Amino acid sequence: MEHKRETRDELMSRLINTKVISPVKLVDALEFRREQYDLTKRDFAFLLGLTSGNYIAILKGVRKRLPIDATKRAYAIGVPADVLLGEYDE
């Protein structure tokens, strides 16, 4: 059987439409890591490079994603990439 290579357009379409579904909510992962480090929400927000108001907005679901710099920092302290980049399937 011959393998047909995807065209550039097919590849781009597949990659754009592929969703990463995480088994864990972003909020739960962040709070788990915050508690592991025994940090206040204010200190954890500072660690991520966020204001405490922005961190609270993420916890409440007002903001759905972290800014890219905060995503990098969260990954560096052990929050899995699939949680940071994916969607939670309820």
KOLBAKOL-930590 format. One record per atom (N, C-alpha, C): x, y, z; residue number from 1; chain; residue in three letters. Coordinates in nm, 2 decimals, always signed. Each point is the difference from the previous one (the first is absolute). Layout:
<pts>
PT,X,Y,Z,NUM,A,ALA
...
</pts>
This chain:
<pts>
PT,+0.08,-0.12,+0.00,1,A,MET
PT,-0.08,+0.12,+0.00,1,A,MET
PT,+0.09,+0.12,+0.00,1,A,MET
PT,-0.03,+0.09,-0.09,2,A,GLU
PT,+0.08,+0.12,-0.01,2,A,GLU
PT,-0.06,+0.11,+0.09,2,A,GLU
PT,+0.09,+0.07,+0.07,3,A,HIS
PT,-0.03,+0.11,+0.09,3,A,HIS
PT,-0.01,+0.13,-0.08,3,A,HIS
PT,-0.11,+0.06,+0.01,4,A,LYS
PT,-0.02,+0.13,-0.07,4,A,LYS
PT,+0.03,+0.11,+0.10,4,A,LYS
PT,+0.09,+0.09,-0.04,5,A,ARG
PT,+0.04,+0.11,+0.08,5,A,ARG
PT,-0.11,+0.11,+0.00,5,A,ARG
PT,-0.03,+0.06,+0.11,6,A,GLU
PT,-0.10,+0.10,+0.01,6,A,GLU
PT,+0.05,+0.13,-0.07,6,A,GLU
PT,-0.09,+0.07,-0.06,7,A,THR
PT,+0.04,+0.12,-0.06,7,A,THR
PT,+0.01,+0.10,+0.12,7,A,THR
PT,+0.06,+0.11,-0.03,8,A,ARG
PT,+0.02,+0.11,+0.10,8,A,ARG
PT,-0.13,+0.05,+0.05,8,A,ARG
PT,-0.10,+0.02,-0.08,9,A,ASP
PT,-0.13,+0.04,+0.04,9,A,ASP
PT,-0.07,-0.10,+0.09,9,A,ASP
PT,+0.01,-0.13,-0.04,10,A,GLU
PT,-0.06,-0.11,+0.09,10,A,GLU
PT,+0.07,+0.00,+0.13,10,A,GLU
PT,+0.13,+0.01,+0.00,11,A,LEU
PT,+0.08,+0.00,+0.13,11,A,LEU
PT,-0.05,+0.12,+0.09,11,A,LEU
PT,+0.00,+0.12,-0.06,12,A,MET
PT,-0.04,+0.12,+0.08,12,A,MET
PT,-0.14,-0.02,+0.05,12,A,MET
PT,-0.09,-0.04,-0.08,13,A,SER
PT,-0.14,-0.02,+0.05,13,A,SER
PT,-0.01,-0.10,+0.11,13,A,SER
PT,+0.08,-0.11,-0.01,14,A,ARG
PT,-0.01,-0.10,+0.10,14,A,ARG
PT,+0.06,+0.05,+0.13,14,A,ARG
PT,+0.11,+0.07,+0.00,15,A,LEU
PT,+0.06,+0.06,+0.12,15,A,LEU
PT,-0.08,+0.10,+0.06,15,A,LEU
PT,-0.06,+0.09,-0.08,16,A,ILE
PT,-0.08,+0.11,+0.06,16,A,ILE
PT,-0.13,-0.06,+0.06,16,A,ILE
PT,-0.06,-0.10,-0.05,17,A,ASN
PT,-0.12,-0.06,+0.05,17,A,ASN
PT,+0.02,-0.11,+0.10,17,A,ASN
PT,+0.12,-0.03,+0.04,18,A,THR
PT,+0.02,-0.10,+0.10,18,A,THR
PT,+0.00,+0.06,+0.14,18,A,THR
PT,-0.09,-0.05,+0.08,19,A,LYS
PT,-0.01,+0.05,+0.14,19,A,LYS
PT,+0.06,-0.09,+0.10,19,A,LYS
PT,+0.07,+0.06,+0.09,20,A,VAL
PT,+0.06,-0.08,+0.11,20,A,VAL
PT,-0.10,+0.00,+0.11,20,A,VAL
PT,-0.04,-0.11,+0.04,21,A,ILE
PT,-0.09,-0.01,+0.11,21,A,ILE
PT,+0.07,-0.05,+0.13,21,A,ILE
PT,+0.00,+0.08,+0.10,22,A,SER
PT,+0.07,-0.03,+0.12,22,A,SER
PT,-0.10,-0.06,+0.10,22,A,SER
PT,+0.05,-0.10,+0.08,23,A,PRO
PT,-0.08,-0.06,+0.10,23,A,PRO
PT,-0.01,+0.08,+0.13,23,A,PRO
PT,+0.08,+0.11,+0.00,24,A,VAL
PT,+0.00,+0.08,+0.12,24,A,VAL
PT,-0.03,+0.15,-0.04,24,A,VAL
PT,-0.07,+0.07,+0.09,25,A,LYS
PT,-0.03,+0.14,-0.03,25,A,LYS
PT,+0.13,+0.08,+0.03,25,A,LYS
PT,+0.02,+0.11,-0.07,26,A,LEU
PT,+0.11,+0.09,+0.02,26,A,LEU
PT,+0.00,+0.05,+0.14,26,A,LEU
PT,-0.12,+0.04,+0.05,27,A,VAL
PT,-0.01,+0.06,+0.13,27,A,VAL
PT,+0.04,-0.10,+0.11,27,A,VAL
PT,-0.04,-0.13,-0.02,28,A,ASP
PT,+0.04,-0.10,+0.10,28,A,ASP
PT,+0.15,-0.03,+0.00,28,A,ASP
PT,+0.06,+0.00,-0.12,29,A,ALA
PT,+0.14,-0.02,-0.01,29,A,ALA
PT,+0.08,+0.11,+0.06,29,A,ALA
PT,-0.04,+0.13,-0.02,30,A,LEU
PT,+0.07,+0.11,+0.06,30,A,LEU
PT,-0.02,+0.00,+0.15,30,A,LEU
PT,-0.12,-0.02,+0.05,31,A,GLU
PT,-0.02,+0.00,+0.14,31,A,GLU
PT,+0.08,-0.12,+0.07,31,A,GLU
PT,+0.00,-0.11,-0.07,32,A,PHE
PT,+0.08,-0.11,+0.06,32,A,PHE
PT,+0.15,+0.03,+0.01,32,A,PHE
PT,+0.05,+0.06,-0.10,33,A,ARG
PT,+0.14,+0.04,+0.00,33,A,ARG
PT,+0.03,+0.11,+0.11,33,A,ARG
PT,-0.10,+0.10,+0.00,34,A,ARG
PT,+0.02,+0.11,+0.10,34,A,ARG
PT,+0.00,-0.06,+0.14,34,A,ARG
PT,-0.09,-0.09,+0.03,35,A,GLU
PT,+0.00,-0.06,+0.13,35,A,GLU
PT,+0.12,-0.09,+0.03,35,A,GLU
PT,+0.05,-0.06,-0.10,36,A,GLN
PT,+0.13,-0.08,+0.02,36,A,GLN
PT,+0.11,+0.09,+0.05,36,A,GLN
PT,+0.01,+0.12,-0.06,37,A,TYR
PT,+0.10,+0.10,+0.04,37,A,TYR
PT,-0.03,+0.08,+0.12,37,A,TYR
PT,-0.12,-0.02,+0.05,38,A,ASP
PT,-0.05,+0.07,+0.12,38,A,ASP
PT,+0.01,+0.15,-0.02,38,A,ASP
PT,-0.05,+0.05,-0.11,39,A,LEU
PT,+0.00,+0.14,-0.03,39,A,LEU
PT,-0.14,+0.06,+0.01,39,A,LEU
PT,-0.01,+0.13,+0.03,40,A,THR
PT,-0.13,+0.07,-0.01,40,A,THR
PT,-0.04,+0.02,-0.14,40,A,THR
PT,-0.12,+0.03,-0.03,41,A,LYS
PT,-0.04,+0.02,-0.14,41,A,LYS
PT,+0.07,+0.12,-0.05,41,A,LYS
PT,+0.03,+0.10,+0.08,42,A,ARG
PT,+0.07,+0.12,-0.04,42,A,ARG
PT,+0.14,-0.03,-0.04,42,A,ARG
PT,+0.07,-0.08,+0.08,43,A,ASP
PT,+0.14,-0.04,-0.03,43,A,ASP
PT,+0.01,-0.09,-0.12,43,A,ASP
PT,-0.10,-0.09,-0.02,44,A,PHE
PT,+0.00,-0.09,-0.11,44,A,PHE
PT,-0.02,+0.08,-0.13,44,A,PHE
PT,-0.09,+0.10,+0.01,45,A,ALA
PT,-0.03,+0.09,-0.12,45,A,ALA
PT,+0.13,+0.07,-0.04,45,A,ALA
PT,+0.07,+0.05,+0.11,46,A,PHE
PT,+0.13,+0.07,-0.03,46,A,PHE
PT,+0.10,-0.10,-0.07,46,A,PHE
PT,+0.01,-0.12,+0.05,47,A,LEU
PT,+0.09,-0.10,-0.06,47,A,LEU
PT,-0.04,-0.02,-0.14,47,A,LEU
PT,-0.12,+0.00,-0.04,48,A,LEU
PT,-0.05,-0.02,-0.14,48,A,LEU
PT,+0.02,+0.13,-0.08,48,A,LEU
PT,+0.02,+0.11,+0.06,49,A,GLY
PT,+0.01,+0.13,-0.07,49,A,GLY
PT,-0.13,+0.06,-0.02,49,A,GLY
PT,-0.10,-0.03,+0.08,50,A,LEU
PT,-0.14,+0.05,-0.01,50,A,LEU
PT,-0.03,+0.09,+0.12,50,A,LEU
PT,-0.09,+0.09,-0.02,51,A,THR
PT,-0.06,+0.07,+0.12,51,A,THR
PT,-0.09,-0.09,+0.07,51,A,THR
PT,-0.02,+0.02,+0.13,52,A,SER
PT,-0.09,-0.09,+0.07,52,A,SER
PT,-0.14,+0.01,-0.05,52,A,SER
PT,-0.04,+0.11,-0.06,53,A,GLY
PT,-0.13,+0.01,-0.06,53,A,GLY
PT,-0.01,-0.09,-0.12,53,A,GLY
PT,+0.10,+0.00,-0.08,54,A,ASN
PT,+0.00,-0.09,-0.12,54,A,ASN
PT,+0.00,-0.15,+0.04,54,A,ASN
PT,+0.07,-0.03,+0.10,55,A,TYR
PT,+0.00,-0.14,+0.05,55,A,TYR
PT,-0.14,-0.04,+0.05,55,A,TYR
PT,-0.06,+0.09,+0.08,56,A,ILE
PT,-0.14,-0.03,+0.05,56,A,ILE
PT,-0.09,-0.01,-0.12,56,A,ILE
PT,+0.01,+0.08,-0.10,57,A,ALA
PT,-0.09,-0.01,-0.12,57,A,ALA
PT,+0.02,-0.14,-0.07,57,A,ALA
PT,+0.12,-0.05,+0.00,58,A,ILE
PT,+0.02,-0.14,-0.05,58,A,ILE
PT,-0.07,-0.10,+0.08,58,A,ILE
PT,+0.02,+0.02,+0.14,59,A,LEU
PT,-0.07,-0.10,+0.09,59,A,LEU
PT,-0.15,+0.00,-0.01,59,A,LEU
PT,-0.05,+0.12,-0.03,60,A,LYS
PT,-0.15,+0.01,-0.01,60,A,LYS
PT,-0.05,-0.04,-0.14,60,A,LYS
PT,+0.09,-0.01,-0.09,61,A,GLY
PT,-0.04,-0.04,-0.14,61,A,GLY
PT,-0.03,+0.12,-0.09,61,A,GLY
PT,+0.02,+0.12,+0.05,62,A,VAL
PT,-0.02,+0.12,-0.08,62,A,VAL
PT,+0.11,+0.00,-0.12,62,A,VAL
PT,+0.12,-0.04,+0.04,63,A,ARG
PT,+0.10,-0.01,-0.10,63,A,ARG
PT,+0.02,-0.15,-0.02,63,A,ARG
PT,+0.01,-0.05,-0.12,64,A,LYS
PT,+0.01,-0.14,-0.03,64,A,LYS
PT,+0.14,-0.05,-0.01,64,A,LYS
PT,+0.09,+0.08,-0.04,65,A,ARG
PT,+0.14,-0.04,-0.02,65,A,ARG
PT,+0.10,+0.10,+0.06,65,A,ARG
PT,+0.12,-0.06,+0.03,66,A,LEU
PT,+0.11,+0.09,+0.05,66,A,LEU
PT,+0.06,+0.07,-0.11,66,A,LEU
PT,+0.06,+0.12,+0.02,67,A,PRO
PT,+0.08,+0.06,-0.10,67,A,PRO
PT,+0.12,-0.09,-0.03,67,A,PRO
PT,+0.07,+0.02,-0.11,68,A,ILE
PT,+0.11,-0.09,-0.04,68,A,ILE
PT,+0.11,+0.00,+0.10,68,A,ILE
PT,+0.04,+0.11,+0.06,69,A,ASP
PT,+0.11,+0.00,+0.10,69,A,ASP
PT,-0.04,-0.08,+0.12,69,A,ASP
PT,-0.12,+0.02,+0.05,70,A,ALA
PT,-0.05,-0.07,+0.11,70,A,ALA
PT,-0.01,-0.15,-0.03,70,A,ALA
PT,-0.04,-0.04,-0.12,71,A,THR
PT,+0.00,-0.14,-0.04,71,A,THR
PT,+0.14,-0.06,+0.01,71,A,THR
PT,+0.10,+0.07,-0.05,72,A,LYS
PT,+0.14,-0.05,+0.01,72,A,LYS
PT,+0.04,-0.02,+0.14,72,A,LYS
PT,-0.03,+0.09,+0.09,73,A,ARG
PT,+0.03,-0.01,+0.14,73,A,ARG
PT,-0.07,-0.11,+0.07,73,A,ARG
PT,-0.13,-0.02,-0.03,74,A,ALA
PT,-0.08,-0.10,+0.06,74,A,ALA
PT,+0.06,-0.14,-0.05,74,A,ALA
PT,+0.04,-0.01,-0.12,75,A,TYR
PT,+0.06,-0.12,-0.05,75,A,TYR
PT,+0.13,-0.03,+0.07,75,A,TYR
PT,+0.08,+0.11,+0.02,76,A,ALA
PT,+0.13,-0.02,+0.07,76,A,ALA
PT,-0.01,-0.05,+0.14,76,A,ALA
PT,-0.12,+0.03,+0.07,77,A,ILE
PT,-0.01,-0.05,+0.13,77,A,ILE
PT,-0.08,-0.13,+0.01,77,A,ILE
PT,-0.03,-0.06,-0.12,78,A,GLY
PT,-0.06,-0.13,+0.01,78,A,GLY
PT,-0.14,-0.02,-0.05,78,A,GLY
PT,-0.07,+0.11,-0.04,79,A,VAL
PT,-0.14,-0.02,-0.05,79,A,VAL
PT,+0.02,-0.06,-0.14,79,A,VAL
PT,-0.07,-0.12,-0.03,80,A,PRO
PT,+0.02,-0.07,-0.13,80,A,PRO
PT,-0.05,+0.09,-0.12,80,A,PRO
PT,+0.07,-0.02,-0.11,81,A,ALA
PT,-0.03,+0.08,-0.12,81,A,ALA
PT,-0.14,-0.03,-0.05,81,A,ALA
PT,-0.05,-0.12,+0.01,82,A,ASP
PT,-0.13,-0.03,-0.05,82,A,ASP
PT,-0.11,+0.08,+0.08,82,A,ASP
PT,+0.03,+0.02,+0.12,83,A,VAL
PT,-0.10,+0.08,+0.09,83,A,VAL
PT,+0.01,+0.15,-0.04,83,A,VAL
PT,+0.12,+0.05,-0.03,84,A,LEU
PT,+0.02,+0.14,-0.03,84,A,LEU
PT,-0.05,+0.03,-0.14,84,A,LEU
PT,+0.01,-0.09,-0.09,85,A,LEU
PT,-0.04,+0.03,-0.14,85,A,LEU
PT,-0.13,-0.06,-0.04,85,A,LEU
PT,-0.05,-0.09,+0.07,86,A,GLY
PT,-0.12,-0.08,-0.04,86,A,GLY
PT,-0.13,+0.06,+0.05,86,A,GLY
PT,-0.10,-0.07,-0.03,87,A,GLU
PT,-0.14,+0.03,+0.05,87,A,GLU
PT,-0.04,-0.11,+0.09,87,A,GLU
PT,-0.08,+0.04,+0.10,88,A,TYR
PT,-0.05,-0.10,+0.10,88,A,TYR
PT,-0.13,-0.05,-0.05,88,A,TYR
PT,-0.01,-0.13,-0.01,89,A,ASP
PT,-0.13,-0.06,-0.04,89,A,ASP
PT,-0.08,-0.04,+0.12,89,A,ASP
PT,-0.11,+0.07,+0.02,90,A,GLU
PT,-0.08,-0.02,+0.12,90,A,GLU
PT,-0.10,-0.11,-0.01,90,A,GLU
</pts>
